[in-house]
Structure formats: structure tokens, C-alpha cells
């Protein structure tokens, strides 16, 4: 029987991978710093919990981890997995957490799959440094040592798994061959239980957005568009990190002084967040996939997003959502206003977003089928 090891320092999209494995006949083990209760129930007996030391200190003290400490956590986790993990046919590691472990398993004859949800690190860094300069935000670039670590992982991998053509193209433009890049589009990070019910008389229009990193998520452009519109009986609901938001003082003050914008730092049931929205917007500067797009669609919420969001490749533009260019405030204004002003069109987009998600999940090209087939193919 094929043996799989998943090594995911943080959970990332590995919860979806674990769910796929729990429904297969493959033998697998998961190494992670994410507690068992955060994983699908069916796979919890296969989990070895290995906490990140600096993340624990951060949790206990409330202090924000500096990027260098996050980089150190990744190396420590990788060393632990390298020392404790047994034999396998496929070592499936997540980017930045897998260098030493992958070397060990490749020496034993295992295949190495590297999961990189984001674009190539050089492409991503260039985008974010540029964005920080444009928006006068604080951004700490990755260290040269860590940059080299990422690139070495890319070179070692037998296959690099990415969730979109957007991410795939960034690797191909850096000289990687197409046959080394495997595009596996993701799924929602929860199993949807409900669908949006539209009420004929609704007091307040709610536009939602989610993102822990406001710089990457293009939050400035959404806030600027929102405040230009000055919509009546409308709320912009932002789930984000207030600590990250404060890195751009101008943006934070704009939001803080606007009664039509509300910040939420934690939601116990993320599905309820989407169901509370009428429209969802993800105006990212960089998002290798953006599972929130599929999550919104899974409960019937139309999405406005950018071409720099990998999940935009699933949206049917002008049918179940809108896809525009990054940093395009006028595009955001226009499309928000169009759906705010036309409830019938909004409801039509909602129905089509919901049916598009259902079609994708039932198709032969969904994540669950593709990842299992990849495991089987790579060991033949």
C-alpha cells in the first residue's frame, strides 16, 4: 500500500488534503503544529502534533512574532519532522517547512511533492515590496537565507503543487518546466451546510471581505472604493487582524473613523459570516488561490475579485461575479454599486455562484480526485 507523509507546519490547505486521504485507501501520517481539533475528525488519529516554539511564546505573551522568528519556527519544525518521520513512498511537504525533511526522504527513495499555495517567492516578494511602497505600509521582506531555502525546496521537488494558473505562470516565468508544476485547484475549507436565503425586505446591505494581511489583500482599494460610494443603509464587514491593519496608520484611521465599516477579528463559525453578507469582495494584490472565494460561492454569495487571485479562474465574469485588475478602485466602485442597486441581478448572481460551486465540486477536476490520482501516479 502507498504510504504518504504530510508535513504541514501550519494547517494551510492541508486540511483539505487530509480529508481527501481519509476518504481513500491510502496509508498516511500528518505532522503539524496545528492542534488535532482543528483538523477533519476522520484523520485525527493519524496526526502527530509538533508545536512551533516561538508561536507558543507569541500566544502566551500576546507579542507579535517578527518575521525572523516565524522563519526560525519553520526551520525548527522541519528539523523535528526530519528526525521523527518514518519511511514513506511520498513525502508531501508545505513550502518553507520541508527542506531538511525532503532531503532525508529523497535519499530513501521517496518522491517529494512540494505544496506552494502562493506564487514563486521572488515574484511574490517583488509584488509586496512594490505594494508597501505605493501604500506607505510596513513590510518586512523575507531574509536572503530564507529566500534561498525556498528556492532550494523548489529545485528538490519532483512536483510543485500550486492551486491556480496564476501561481503556475510565476514558476514557469522563472524557468521551471511545465511538467514539474501541477495545478490542483482547492475546495472550500469547510463543508457548507446552508445556502443564502434572500429576503424581499432587507434593512441593511452587507459587503464582506476576509484577509489576515491587509497589504496582500488589497484592502486599501476596497476601503477607498467603499468610502467614495457612500451607500445608504450599507455596511462593509472586514474580518482581519487589527495588528496587521495598524501597520498602515492612514488606512487604520480611515476605517476607525467610519461608522459604516466594522472590523471582526474572530468568527467561531465562518459559514455564518458569509451567510450574513450580500456580496463578497477579495481585491487582492496577490493570492495564489483565495479559498474565501469558493467559500462565499459555496453558500450562494457572489464575489468581486482580481486577476491576481487564483480562484478568479473559477468565476464566470459578469455571470456569477466580477473579475478586474489589481489596484483598480474604480472597477470596485462600479461593480459594488451595480449589485447594490439591482437586487434582482444580485440574486441571479447568487444562484449562479452557488450552482457553479456545485458543478466544480462534482466535476472530475476537483481537488479530492486530483490529489489522490497524483499520489498514485507519482509512485508508479
ABEGO torsion letter per residue (X at the ends): XBBBBBBBABAEAAAAAAAAAAABABBBBBBBABBAAABBAAAAAABBBBBBAAAAAAAAAGBBBBAAAAAAAAAAAAAAAAAABBBBABBBBBBGAAAAAAAAAAAAGBBBBBBBABBBAAAAAAAAAAAAAAAGBBBBBBBAAAAAAAAAAAAABABBBBABAAAAAAAAAAGBBAAABBBBBBBBABBBABBBBBBABBABBBBBBBEABAAAAGAAAAAAAAAAAGBBGBBBBBBBBAAAAAABAAAAAAAAABAABBBBABBABAAAAAAABABBBBABABBAAGAAAAAAAAAGBBBBBBAABAAAAABBBGAAEBBBBBGBAAAAAAAAAAAAABAAAAAAAAAAAAAAAAAAAABAABAAAAAAAAAAAAAX
